[in-house]
Amino acid sequence: AQKITQTQPGMFVQEKEAVTLDCTYDTSDPSYGLFWYKQPSSGEMIFLIYQGSYDQQNATEGRYSLNFQKARKSANLVISASQLGDSAMYFCAMRGYRQGAQKLVFGQGTRLTINP
Amino acid sequence: NAGVTQTPKFQVLKTGQSMTLQCAQDMNHEYMSWYRQDPGMGLRLIHYSVGAGITDQGEVPNGYNVSRSTTEDFPLRLLSAAPSQTSVYFCASIQGGGRRGAGELFFGEGSRLTVL
């Protein structure tokens, strides 16, 4: 079975500060992918970043980076220079190769609030 | 491209009524899936399909039926609605195959269902 744990129900950060959202995972699948999605108050799911289990380098996408520590089974999202528009729910998710491409397992989410 | 389109966006039902949530994608994706999102629980997989004519159950399939007669469409049917099915429903699609674990899931905008 696969499991994603996000231990921070809510976080409050000052604008322009960096923020780290925690995510730990558990799987017996040797090949897997880790994802972060953003859900603003409007409700849609926005893909942010992807990390493959065999990728040698941490993934980066603009202000987003994924701090992947395979031995510790963690995949934390780092947002640099936070902006007011970053206020949203953030979900960590994973997919095991053996489970199938369409089967994502999600964490419970972290609600991030950026204060001006 | 419209991406993944869900209808309706909002629906109120009475206990025992039936309805169908529609999902269509125009990206020629092989894989499609339905998730439900409940407060504090992230997204959970209801049913999925790996191609036309092929469907399977996810984590929470009870009370729902699906079919996949075409590549583009993947409707979700509630046979006899119950208050426990009050939730936000997301349809998603992804192209099958490719690098192991890679590829993002494309989500529809969600359908908010209330069962009284």
gemmi code that builds the backbone of each chain (N, CA, C; Angstrom):
import gemmi

chains = {
    "A": [
        ("ALA", (0.841, -1.195, 0.000), (0.000, 0.000, 0.000), (0.876, 1.244, 0.000)),
        ("GLN", (0.332, 2.279, -0.542), (1.054, 3.548, -0.582), (0.376, 4.548, 0.337)),
        ("LYS", (1.186, 5.403, 0.920), (0.640, 6.393, 1.829), (1.426, 7.690, 1.737)),
        ("ILE", (0.710, 8.794, 1.797), (1.314, 10.120, 1.832), (0.904, 10.797, 3.131)),
        ("THR", (1.858, 11.397, 3.816), (1.569, 12.091, 5.066), (2.023, 13.537, 4.969)),
        ("GLN", (1.091, 14.440, 5.186), (1.402, 15.866, 5.289), (1.031, 16.298, 6.693)),
        ("THR", (2.015, 16.651, 7.493), (1.811, 16.862, 8.925), (1.441, 18.293, 9.283)),
        ("GLN", (1.458, 19.187, 8.326), (1.158, 20.598, 8.598), (-0.239, 20.933, 8.072)),
        ("PRO", (-1.247, 20.985, 8.924), (-2.590, 21.326, 8.428), (-2.649, 22.752, 7.885)),
        ("GLY", (-1.907, 23.668, 8.537), (-1.912, 25.046, 8.094), (-0.575, 25.702, 8.359)),
        ("MET", (-0.228, 26.639, 7.475), (1.007, 27.398, 7.657), (0.752, 28.853, 7.308)),
        ("PHE", (1.392, 29.738, 8.078), (1.266, 31.176, 7.852), (2.674, 31.731, 7.631)),
        ("VAL", (2.835, 32.447, 6.521), (4.155, 32.938, 6.137), (4.034, 34.386, 5.679)),
        ("GLN", (5.056, 35.178, 5.976), (5.093, 36.555, 5.494), (5.475, 36.567, 4.017)),
        ("GLU", (4.856, 37.480, 3.305), (5.163, 37.652, 1.883), (6.661, 37.833, 1.684)),
        ("LYS", (7.165, 37.226, 0.621), (8.563, 37.276, 0.188), (9.463, 36.306, 0.953)),
        ("GLU", (8.954, 35.674, 1.987), (9.740, 34.662, 2.671), (9.668, 33.344, 1.912)),
        ("ALA", (10.645, 32.488, 2.125), (10.593, 31.137, 1.581), (9.780, 30.253, 2.520)),
        ("VAL", (9.155, 29.239, 1.959), (8.330, 28.344, 2.769), (8.574, 26.905, 2.338)),
        ("THR", (8.612, 26.016, 3.303), (8.771, 24.590, 3.031), (7.541, 23.842, 3.522)),
        ("LEU", (6.927, 23.097, 2.620), (5.773, 22.261, 2.962), (6.242, 20.811, 3.016)),
        ("ASP", (5.945, 20.161, 4.130), (6.474, 18.819, 4.366), (5.605, 17.736, 3.746)),
        ("CYS", (6.272, 16.685, 3.282), (5.583, 15.527, 2.732), (6.461, 14.301, 2.945)),
        ("THR", (5.922, 13.290, 3.582), (6.608, 12.005, 3.667), (5.728, 10.949, 3.019)),
        ("TYR", (6.371, 9.908, 2.522), (5.625, 8.898, 1.793), (6.081, 7.506, 2.192)),
        ("ASP", (5.263, 6.554, 1.858), (5.598, 5.165, 2.122), (5.110, 4.328, 0.947)),
        ("THR", (5.969, 3.498, 0.419), (5.606, 2.614, -0.685), (6.577, 1.455, -0.753)),
        ("SER", (6.111, 0.350, -1.269), (6.980, -0.796, -1.519), (7.350, -0.876, -2.994)),
        ("ASP", (6.806, 0.028, -3.792), (7.091, 0.050, -5.219), (8.489, 0.640, -5.437)),
        ("PRO", (9.375, -0.050, -6.161), (10.728, 0.474, -6.358), (10.791, 1.667, -7.309)),
        ("SER", (9.749, 1.834, -8.132), (9.715, 2.936, -9.086), (8.439, 3.730, -8.878)),
        ("TYR", (8.585, 5.018, -8.633), (7.403, 5.819, -8.314), (7.652, 7.270, -8.678)),
        ("GLY", (6.589, 8.030, -8.683), (6.673, 9.460, -8.946), (5.992, 10.235, -7.834)),
        ("LEU", (6.520, 11.398, -7.562), (5.978, 12.266, -6.514), (5.541, 13.584, -7.140)),
        ("PHE", (4.412, 14.082, -6.714), (3.800, 15.265, -7.309), (3.389, 16.256, -6.216)),
        ("TRP", (3.356, 17.510, -6.609), (2.706, 18.520, -5.799), (1.675, 19.241, -6.654)),
        ("TYR", (0.482, 19.411, -6.057), (-0.593, 20.146, -6.692), (-1.017, 21.296, -5.791)),
        ("LYS", (-1.437, 22.381, -6.421), (-1.950, 23.549, -5.709), (-3.449, 23.651, -5.972)),
        ("GLN", (-4.211, 23.905, -4.921), (-5.648, 24.088, -5.078), (-6.046, 25.444, -4.496)),
        ("PRO", (-6.221, 26.466, -5.327), (-6.665, 27.766, -4.817), (-8.126, 27.710, -4.383)),
        ("SER", (-8.603, 28.798, -3.856), (-9.977, 28.831, -3.339), (-11.007, 28.577, -4.433)),
        ("SER", (-10.640, 28.795, -5.678), (-11.556, 28.528, -6.793), (-11.765, 27.036, -7.027)),
        ("GLY", (-10.896, 26.196, -6.475), (-11.140, 24.762, -6.453), (-10.405, 23.899, -7.455)),
        ("GLU", (-9.807, 24.490, -8.486), (-9.164, 23.618, -9.476), (-7.841, 23.081, -8.941)),
        ("MET", (-7.396, 21.991, -9.516), (-6.137, 21.355, -9.141), (-5.083, 21.761, -10.161)),
        ("ILE", (-4.027, 22.411, -9.684), (-2.976, 22.922, -10.557), (-1.694, 22.151, -10.291)),
        ("PHE", (-1.168, 21.506, -11.309), (0.076, 20.760, -11.190), (1.245, 21.733, -11.015)),
        ("LEU", (2.110, 21.438, -10.036), (3.257, 22.305, -9.770), (4.576, 21.671, -10.185)),
        ("ILE", (4.815, 20.430, -9.733), (6.144, 19.873, -9.900), (6.101, 18.366, -9.742)),
        ("TYR", (7.043, 17.706, -10.411), (7.126, 16.242, -10.400), (8.568, 15.800, -10.126)),
        ("GLN", (8.697, 14.719, -9.351), (10.010, 14.112, -9.079), (9.898, 12.612, -9.269)),
        ("GLY", (10.725, 12.047, -10.104), (10.771, 10.608, -10.274), (11.720, 9.975, -9.271)),
        ("SER", (11.420, 8.756, -8.882), (12.228, 8.116, -7.841), (13.655, 7.845, -8.288)),
        ("TYR", (13.887, 7.773, -9.602), (15.240, 7.519, -10.092), (15.945, 8.769, -10.572)),
        ("ASP", (15.266, 9.909, -10.440), (15.899, 11.157, -10.854), (17.043, 11.493, -9.907)),
        ("GLN", (18.176, 11.859, -10.479), (19.356, 12.127, -9.662), (19.324, 13.500, -9.027)),
        ("GLN", (18.665, 14.436, -9.689), (18.639, 15.802, -9.182), (17.238, 16.168, -8.700)),
        ("ASN", (17.199, 17.085, -7.753), (15.910, 17.590, -7.287), (15.236, 18.392, -8.384)),
        ("ALA", (13.913, 18.218, -8.501), (13.165, 18.929, -9.528), (12.992, 20.399, -9.159)),
        ("THR", (13.013, 21.250, -10.164), (12.740, 22.671, -9.970), (11.830, 23.148, -11.096)),
        ("GLU", (10.911, 24.050, -10.739), (10.022, 24.686, -11.710), (9.792, 26.124, -11.254)),
        ("GLY", (10.591, 27.040, -11.791), (10.458, 28.434, -11.398), (10.726, 28.621, -9.921)),
        ("ARG", (9.751, 29.142, -9.183), (9.938, 29.367, -7.743), (9.737, 28.113, -6.908)),
        ("TYR", (9.346, 27.027, -7.549), (9.091, 25.774, -6.829), (10.279, 24.829, -6.979)),
        ("SER", (10.644, 24.207, -5.894), (11.622, 23.136, -5.949), (11.163, 22.024, -5.019)),
        ("LEU", (11.596, 20.830, -5.343), (11.213, 19.674, -4.544), (12.463, 19.132, -3.885)),
        ("ASN", (12.488, 19.136, -2.578), (13.614, 18.623, -1.804), (13.380, 17.129, -1.562)),
        ("PHE", (13.970, 16.314, -2.433), (13.733, 14.868, -2.447), (14.839, 14.170, -1.669)),
        ("GLN", (14.457, 13.509, -0.578), (15.405, 12.735, 0.212), (14.888, 11.303, 0.254)),
        ("LYS", (15.403, 10.506, -0.653), (14.864, 9.162, -0.876), (15.007, 8.273, 0.346)),
        ("ALA", (16.153, 8.321, 0.995), (16.386, 7.452, 2.152), (15.431, 7.784, 3.292)),
        ("ARG", (15.078, 9.049, 3.416), (14.166, 9.476, 4.473), (12.710, 9.434, 4.010)),
        ("LYS", (12.489, 9.102, 2.716), (11.152, 9.060, 2.132), (10.418, 10.377, 2.341)),
        ("SER", (11.111, 11.448, 1.988), (10.466, 12.747, 2.087), (10.570, 13.488, 0.757)),
        ("ALA", (9.579, 14.320, 0.506), (9.505, 15.060, -0.761), (8.905, 16.428, -0.472)),
        ("ASN", (9.684, 17.262, 0.197), (9.175, 18.559, 0.629), (9.162, 19.559, -0.517)),
        ("LEU", (8.121, 20.374, -0.547), (8.005, 21.444, -1.546), (8.562, 22.730, -0.946)),
        ("VAL", (9.434, 23.383, -1.679), (9.990, 24.661, -1.269), (9.514, 25.729, -2.241)),
        ("ILE", (8.917, 26.770, -1.698), (8.496, 27.919, -2.506), (9.378, 29.083, -2.110)),
        ("SER", (10.116, 29.597, -3.053), (10.991, 30.725, -2.749), (10.227, 32.030, -2.965)),
        ("ALA", (10.577, 33.043, -2.211), (10.005, 34.389, -2.390), (8.483, 34.325, -2.531)),
        ("SER", (7.820, 33.914, -1.466), (6.383, 33.684, -1.538), (5.627, 34.959, -1.923)),
        ("GLN", (4.483, 34.739, -2.579), (3.624, 35.837, -3.042), (2.214, 35.627, -2.497)),
        ("LEU", (1.441, 36.698, -2.470), (0.072, 36.598, -1.945), (-0.727, 35.551, -2.711)),
        ("GLY", (-0.458, 35.425, -3.999), (-1.172, 34.458, -4.824), (-0.817, 33.020, -4.528)),
        ("ASP", (0.166, 32.798, -3.681), (0.522, 31.431, -3.286), (-0.404, 30.886, -2.209)),
        ("SER", (-1.241, 31.735, -1.637), (-2.193, 31.279, -0.621), (-3.148, 30.270, -1.251)),
        ("ALA", (-3.151, 29.056, -0.713), (-3.941, 27.965, -1.310), (-3.737, 26.709, -0.477)),
        ("MET", (-4.468, 25.641, -0.856), (-4.185, 24.305, -0.328), (-3.138, 23.658, -1.228)),
        ("TYR", (-2.233, 22.925, -0.610), (-1.192, 22.233, -1.360), (-1.247, 20.741, -1.019)),
        ("PHE", (-1.263, 19.942, -2.080), (-1.356, 18.498, -1.900), (-0.116, 17.817, -2.462)),
        ("CYS", (0.426, 16.921, -1.669), (1.476, 16.026, -2.111), (0.816, 14.726, -2.559)),
        ("ALA", (1.320, 14.121, -3.618), (0.728, 12.884, -4.116), (1.820, 12.001, -4.695)),
        ("MET", (1.538, 10.707, -4.760), (2.506, 9.801, -5.352), (1.803, 8.773, -6.217)),
        ("ARG", (2.582, 8.203, -7.112), (2.082, 7.168, -8.016), (3.167, 6.119, -8.151)),
        ("GLY", (2.806, 4.856, -7.906), (3.755, 3.771, -8.076), (3.633, 3.186, -9.464)),
        ("TYR", (4.767, 2.811, -10.046), (4.725, 2.269, -11.402), (3.847, 1.039, -11.466)),
        ("ARG", (3.922, 0.205, -10.466), (3.125, -1.028, -10.495), (1.652, -0.745, -10.266)),
        ("GLN", (1.334, 0.383, -9.653), (-0.061, 0.715, -9.362), (-0.788, 1.238, -10.600)),
        ("GLY", (-0.052, 1.824, -11.516), (-0.710, 2.358, -12.705), (-0.635, 3.869, -12.764)),
        ("ALA", (-0.571, 4.383, -13.982), (-0.319, 5.805, -14.188), (-1.427, 6.686, -13.649)),
        ("GLN", (-2.647, 6.172, -13.596), (-3.762, 7.035, -13.243), (-4.086, 6.997, -11.749)),
        ("LYS", (-3.383, 6.178, -10.998), (-3.708, 6.010, -9.580), (-2.789, 6.852, -8.724)),
        ("LEU", (-3.224, 8.045, -8.396), (-2.482, 8.885, -7.470), (-3.039, 8.716, -6.065)),
        ("VAL", (-2.131, 8.675, -5.101), (-2.519, 8.670, -3.685), (-2.151, 10.040, -3.133)),
        ("PHE", (-3.100, 10.700, -2.510), (-2.912, 12.068, -2.043), (-2.761, 12.131, -0.532)),
        ("GLY", (-2.030, 13.130, -0.082), (-2.014, 13.474, 1.323), (-3.226, 14.333, 1.659)),
        ("GLN", (-3.327, 14.712, 2.923), (-4.492, 15.464, 3.379), (-4.395, 16.945, 3.066)),
        ("GLY", (-3.228, 17.390, 2.688), (-3.079, 18.773, 2.281), (-2.584, 19.686, 3.376)),
        ("THR", (-2.001, 20.804, 2.954), (-1.560, 21.880, 3.849), (-2.136, 23.178, 3.330)),
        ("ARG", (-2.806, 23.901, 4.194), (-3.352, 25.202, 3.798), (-2.309, 26.275, 4.091)),
        ("LEU", (-1.819, 26.901, 3.038), (-0.792, 27.937, 3.148), (-1.446, 29.306, 3.034)),
        ("THR", (-1.135, 30.160, 3.976), (-1.625, 31.537, 3.951), (-0.425, 32.475, 3.939)),
        ("ILE", (-0.385, 33.350, 2.947), (0.694, 34.328, 2.821), (0.172, 35.669, 3.328)),
        ("ASN", (0.825, 36.199, 4.326), (0.430, 37.481, 4.907), (1.215, 38.634, 4.295)),
        ("PRO", (0.539, 39.753, 4.011), (1.260, 40.894, 3.408), (2.152, 41.599, 4.415)),
    ],
    "B": [
        ("ASN", (-7.363, 23.787, -26.906), (-7.797, 22.566, -26.222), (-8.573, 22.895, -24.963)),
        ("ALA", (-9.714, 22.202, -24.759), (-10.484, 22.420, -23.549), (-9.890, 21.645, -22.381)),
        ("GLY", (-9.139, 20.559, -22.645), (-8.584, 19.756, -21.565), (-9.607, 18.753, -21.059)),
        ("VAL", (-9.850, 18.775, -19.748), (-10.830, 17.887, -19.113), (-12.027, 18.734, -18.702)),
        ("THR", (-13.199, 18.368, -19.194), (-14.408, 19.140, -18.934), (-15.398, 18.316, -18.133)),
        ("GLN", (-15.847, 18.869, -17.024), (-16.823, 18.194, -16.165), (-18.121, 18.990, -16.143)),
        ("THR", (-19.225, 18.261, -16.173), (-20.543, 18.881, -15.970), (-21.422, 17.961, -15.139)),
        ("PRO", (-22.318, 18.494, -14.304), (-22.427, 19.920, -13.968), (-21.369, 20.337, -12.959)),
        ("LYS", (-21.217, 21.606, -12.709), (-20.283, 22.104, -11.700), (-20.901, 22.078, -10.319)),
        ("PHE", (-22.204, 22.205, -10.238), (-22.912, 22.141, -8.960), (-24.185, 21.313, -9.146)),
        ("GLN", (-24.525, 20.541, -8.114), (-25.746, 19.747, -8.168), (-26.221, 19.457, -6.756)),
        ("VAL", (-27.523, 19.594, -6.555), (-28.136, 19.218, -5.280), (-29.118, 18.082, -5.561)),
        ("LEU", (-28.989, 17.020, -4.800), (-29.854, 15.854, -4.962), (-30.557, 15.537, -3.652)),
        ("LYS", (-31.641, 14.821, -3.769), (-32.278, 14.272, -2.583), (-31.840, 12.812, -2.429)),
        ("THR", (-31.826, 12.353, -1.200), (-31.456, 10.964, -0.936), (-32.285, 10.025, -1.800)),
        ("GLY", (-31.598, 9.083, -2.457), (-32.273, 8.101, -3.285), (-32.335, 8.446, -4.760)),
        ("GLN", (-32.088, 9.706, -5.098), (-32.094, 10.087, -6.504), (-30.829, 9.578, -7.188)),
        ("SER", (-30.918, 9.463, -8.500), (-29.758, 9.061, -9.279), (-29.336, 10.212, -10.181)),
        ("MET", (-28.072, 10.201, -10.558), (-27.589, 11.212, -11.482), (-26.265, 10.752, -12.089)),
        ("THR", (-25.866, 11.436, -13.143), (-24.604, 11.148, -13.818), (-23.764, 12.401, -13.898)),
        ("LEU", (-22.527, 12.283, -13.449), (-21.538, 13.337, -13.644), (-20.801, 13.039, -14.952)),
        ("GLN", (-20.768, 14.036, -15.816), (-20.140, 13.845, -17.120), (-18.691, 14.313, -17.089)),
        ("CYS", (-17.851, 13.606, -17.829), (-16.450, 13.971, -17.972), (-16.020, 13.698, -19.399)),
        ("ALA", (-15.389, 14.684, -20.011), (-14.883, 14.527, -21.363), (-13.505, 15.152, -21.461)),
        ("GLN", (-12.615, 14.483, -22.219), (-11.288, 15.049, -22.448), (-10.988, 15.008, -23.945)),
        ("ASP", (-10.259, 16.033, -24.398), (-9.975, 16.148, -25.824), (-8.486, 16.012, -26.120)),
        ("MET", (-7.762, 15.335, -25.223), (-6.324, 15.175, -25.374), (-5.946, 13.777, -25.845)),
        ("ASN", (-6.940, 12.957, -26.165), (-6.724, 11.591, -26.615), (-5.957, 10.765, -25.579)),
        ("HIS", (-6.230, 11.046, -24.302), (-5.569, 10.303, -23.229), (-6.191, 8.934, -23.063)),
        ("GLU", (-5.331, 7.943, -22.816), (-5.821, 6.585, -22.600), (-6.491, 6.434, -21.238)),
        ("TYR", (-5.860, 7.004, -20.227), (-6.299, 6.742, -18.867), (-7.187, 7.870, -18.363)),
        ("MET", (-8.291, 7.475, -17.714), (-9.160, 8.456, -17.062), (-9.557, 7.924, -15.694)),
        ("SER", (-9.880, 8.846, -14.788), (-10.191, 8.425, -13.430), (-11.113, 9.435, -12.765)),
        ("TRP", (-11.785, 8.986, -11.726), (-12.635, 9.835, -10.908), (-12.139, 9.811, -9.465)),
        ("TYR", (-12.039, 11.005, -8.863), (-11.664, 11.160, -7.467), (-12.771, 11.925, -6.758)),
        ("ARG", (-12.846, 11.695, -5.461), (-13.688, 12.550, -4.619), (-12.821, 13.219, -3.562)),
        ("GLN", (-13.192, 14.447, -3.231), (-12.455, 15.208, -2.235), (-13.379, 15.575, -1.100)),
        ("ASP", (-13.066, 15.070, 0.070), (-13.811, 15.403, 1.284), (-12.928, 16.244, 2.194)),
        ("PRO", (-13.526, 17.090, 3.023), (-12.727, 17.962, 3.894), (-11.761, 17.157, 4.751)),
        ("GLY", (-10.497, 17.584, 4.747), (-9.488, 16.969, 5.594), (-9.021, 15.606, 5.145)),
        ("MET", (-9.425, 15.155, 3.943), (-9.058, 13.792, 3.530), (-8.352, 13.745, 2.188)),
        ("GLY", (-8.039, 14.888, 1.603), (-7.388, 14.838, 0.299), (-8.306, 14.240, -0.750)),
        ("LEU", (-7.734, 13.749, -1.839), (-8.507, 13.138, -2.911), (-8.372, 11.617, -2.840)),
        ("ARG", (-9.474, 10.945, -3.081), (-9.468, 9.480, -3.069), (-10.041, 8.943, -4.376)),
        ("LEU", (-9.421, 7.898, -4.884), (-9.778, 7.346, -6.183), (-11.051, 6.511, -6.085)),
        ("ILE", (-12.018, 6.797, -6.973), (-13.293, 6.068, -6.975), (-13.241, 4.936, -7.993)),
        ("HIS", (-13.091, 5.297, -9.269), (-12.982, 4.342, -10.364), (-11.981, 4.886, -11.369)),
        ("TYR", (-11.458, 3.981, -12.185), (-10.550, 4.418, -13.225), (-10.710, 3.545, -14.461)),
        ("SER", (-10.133, 4.032, -15.563), (-10.215, 3.305, -16.836), (-8.886, 3.449, -17.570)),
        ("VAL", (-8.407, 2.348, -18.118), (-7.150, 2.370, -18.860), (-7.386, 2.354, -20.367)),
        ("GLY", (-8.641, 2.450, -20.774), (-8.960, 2.498, -22.193), (-10.429, 2.219, -22.401)),
        ("ALA", (-10.901, 2.468, -23.599), (-12.310, 2.235, -23.922), (-12.677, 0.784, -23.639)),
        ("GLY", (-13.763, 0.613, -22.899), (-14.254, -0.713, -22.565), (-13.620, -1.349, -21.347)),
        ("ILE", (-12.666, -0.647, -20.705), (-11.943, -1.219, -19.560), (-12.060, -0.278, -18.367)),
        ("THR", (-12.674, -0.759, -17.295), (-12.776, 0.033, -16.069), (-12.424, -0.840, -14.872)),
        ("ASP", (-12.086, -0.191, -13.780), (-11.763, -0.926, -12.555), (-12.033, -0.035, -11.360)),
        ("GLN", (-12.093, -0.676, -10.187), (-12.414, 0.042, -8.961), (-11.178, 0.643, -8.334)),
        ("GLY", (-11.395, 1.788, -7.697), (-10.346, 2.411, -6.922), (-10.543, 2.150, -5.442)),
        ("GLU", (-10.197, 3.134, -4.642), (-10.213, 2.993, -3.184), (-11.624, 3.039, -2.598)),
        ("VAL", (-12.515, 3.863, -3.178), (-13.865, 4.068, -2.615), (-14.929, 3.920, -3.693)),
        ("PRO", (-15.151, 2.720, -4.236), (-16.050, 2.556, -5.377), (-17.533, 2.379, -5.046)),
        ("ASN", (-17.834, 2.080, -3.782), (-19.214, 1.714, -3.452), (-20.182, 2.857, -3.704)),
        ("GLY", (-21.304, 2.526, -4.395), (-22.334, 3.520, -4.677), (-22.166, 4.223, -6.009)),
        ("TYR", (-21.110, 3.863, -6.746), (-20.809, 4.517, -8.022), (-20.624, 3.471, -9.125)),
        ("ASN", (-21.060, 3.845, -10.331), (-20.803, 3.030, -11.516), (-20.142, 3.872, -12.582)),
        ("VAL", (-19.316, 3.246, -13.406), (-18.695, 3.946, -14.523), (-18.753, 3.061, -15.762)),
        ("SER", (-18.567, 3.691, -16.893), (-18.414, 2.990, -18.159), (-17.514, 3.828, -19.050)),
        ("ARG", (-16.897, 3.203, -20.032), (-16.010, 3.936, -20.941), (-16.238, 3.394, -22.351)),
        ("SER", (-17.218, 3.985, -23.012), (-17.547, 3.511, -24.363), (-16.676, 4.184, -25.421)),
        ("THR", (-16.126, 5.355, -25.114), (-15.240, 6.056, -26.039), (-13.995, 6.502, -25.290)),
        ("THR", (-12.955, 6.846, -26.029), (-11.746, 7.364, -25.398), (-12.004, 8.686, -24.694)),
        ("GLU", (-12.922, 9.488, -25.251), (-13.107, 10.849, -24.758), (-13.932, 10.950, -23.483)),
        ("ASP", (-14.887, 10.042, -23.275), (-15.883, 10.219, -22.224), (-15.776, 9.173, -21.119)),
        ("PHE", (-16.005, 9.629, -19.893), (-15.926, 8.721, -18.736), (-16.940, 9.196, -17.689)),
        ("PRO", (-18.222, 8.870, -17.869), (-19.243, 9.337, -16.920), (-19.240, 8.542, -15.620)),
        ("LEU", (-19.605, 9.229, -14.538), (-19.724, 8.620, -13.214), (-21.183, 8.659, -12.803)),
        ("ARG", (-21.732, 7.505, -12.491), (-23.152, 7.405, -12.140), (-23.330, 7.122, -10.658)),
        ("LEU", (-24.198, 7.909, -10.043), (-24.629, 7.638, -8.681), (-25.996, 6.979, -8.787)),
        ("LEU", (-26.113, 5.748, -8.326), (-27.324, 4.979, -8.554), (-28.443, 5.371, -7.602)),
        ("SER", (-28.095, 5.592, -6.343), (-29.068, 5.965, -5.326), (-28.323, 6.842, -4.321)),
        ("ALA", (-28.404, 8.151, -4.525), (-27.558, 9.078, -3.780), (-27.806, 9.002, -2.276)),
        ("ALA", (-26.725, 9.124, -1.521), (-26.776, 9.131, -0.059), (-26.038, 10.368, 0.447)),
        ("PRO", (-26.391, 10.881, 1.634), (-25.704, 12.057, 2.175), (-24.195, 11.869, 2.268)),
        ("SER", (-23.740, 10.627, 2.450), (-22.298, 10.362, 2.537), (-21.585, 10.614, 1.213)),
        ("GLN", (-22.343, 10.778, 0.144), (-21.747, 11.066, -1.159), (-21.653, 12.567, -1.435)),
        ("THR", (-22.025, 13.371, -0.483), (-21.789, 14.807, -0.584), (-20.289, 15.039, -0.617)),
        ("SER", (-19.815, 15.653, -1.689), (-18.375, 15.780, -1.878), (-18.117, 16.635, -3.114)),
        ("VAL", (-16.838, 16.885, -3.363), (-16.419, 17.481, -4.624), (-15.773, 16.379, -5.449)),
        ("TYR", (-16.209, 16.242, -6.682), (-15.750, 15.161, -7.550), (-14.863, 15.732, -8.657)),
        ("PHE", (-13.732, 15.069, -8.846), (-12.794, 15.473, -9.889), (-12.590, 14.332, -10.871)),
        ("CYS", (-12.677, 14.662, -12.136), (-12.299, 13.753, -13.195), (-10.880, 14.103, -13.627)),
        ("ALA", (-10.098, 13.107, -13.997), (-8.712, 13.358, -14.396), (-8.338, 12.427, -15.538)),
        ("SER", (-7.347, 12.849, -16.308), (-6.875, 11.998, -17.398), (-5.366, 12.120, -17.538)),
        ("ILE", (-4.768, 11.099, -18.134), (-3.334, 11.074, -18.371), (-3.066, 10.160, -19.551)),
        ("GLN", (-2.038, 10.495, -20.319), (-1.642, 9.628, -21.413), (-0.933, 8.415, -20.856)),
        ("GLY", (-1.299, 7.245, -21.265), (-0.677, 6.030, -20.758), (0.726, 5.854, -21.303)),
        ("GLY", (1.475, 4.922, -20.715), (2.811, 4.626, -21.181), (3.786, 5.698, -20.772)),
        ("GLY", (4.877, 5.799, -21.505), (5.856, 6.829, -21.204), (6.819, 6.409, -20.108)),
        ("ARG", (7.652, 7.339, -19.692), (8.667, 7.061, -18.668), (7.988, 6.626, -17.375)),
        ("ARG", (8.590, 5.693, -16.717), (7.979, 5.137, -15.520), (7.681, 6.235, -14.506)),
        ("GLY", (6.444, 6.249, -14.065), (6.043, 7.173, -13.020), (5.855, 8.601, -13.473)),
        ("ALA", (6.198, 8.884, -14.710), (6.183, 10.281, -15.152), (4.821, 10.685, -15.678)),
        ("GLY", (4.645, 11.944, -15.876), (3.439, 12.469, -16.485), (2.455, 12.953, -15.447)),
        ("GLU", (1.998, 14.164, -15.622), (1.042, 14.710, -14.675), (-0.360, 14.268, -15.024)),
        ("LEU", (-1.195, 14.255, -14.011), (-2.617, 14.018, -14.187), (-3.266, 15.370, -14.478)),
        ("PHE", (-4.098, 15.411, -15.513), (-4.830, 16.623, -15.830), (-6.213, 16.521, -15.200)),
        ("PHE", (-6.565, 17.511, -14.415), (-7.835, 17.489, -13.697), (-8.866, 18.395, -14.346)),
        ("GLY", (-10.139, 17.988, -14.246), (-11.229, 18.895, -14.534), (-11.400, 19.885, -13.396)),
        ("GLU", (-12.339, 20.806, -13.537), (-12.510, 21.865, -12.547), (-13.279, 21.428, -11.320)),
        ("GLY", (-13.829, 20.234, -11.345), (-14.539, 19.705, -10.188), (-16.042, 19.907, -10.275)),
        ("SER", (-16.765, 18.992, -9.621), (-18.227, 19.074, -9.536), (-18.610, 18.952, -8.069)),
        ("ARG", (-19.283, 19.981, -7.561), (-19.689, 19.971, -6.153), (-21.075, 19.396, -6.033)),
        ("LEU", (-21.176, 18.271, -5.329), (-22.448, 17.564, -5.184), (-22.895, 17.595, -3.730)),
        ("THR", (-24.149, 17.979, -3.521), (-24.749, 17.953, -2.183), (-25.945, 17.024, -2.217)),
        ("VAL", (-25.971, 16.084, -1.271), (-27.095, 15.152, -1.165), (-27.823, 15.422, 0.152)),
        ("LEU", (-29.077, 15.794, 0.032), (-29.871, 16.163, 1.219), (-30.611, 14.971, 1.794)),
    ],
}
model = gemmi.Model(1)
for chain_id, residues in chains.items():
    chain = gemmi.Chain(chain_id)
    for i, (resn, *xyz) in enumerate(residues, 1):
        res = gemmi.Residue()
        res.name, res.seqid = resn, gemmi.SeqId(i, " ")
        for name, pos in zip(("N", "CA", "C"), xyz):
            atom = gemmi.Atom()
            atom.name, atom.element = name, gemmi.Element(name[0])
            atom.pos, atom.b_iso = gemmi.Position(*pos), 0.0
            res.add_atom(atom)
        chain.add_residue(res)
    model.add_chain(chain)
structure = gemmi.Structure()
structure.add_model(model)
structure.setup_entities()
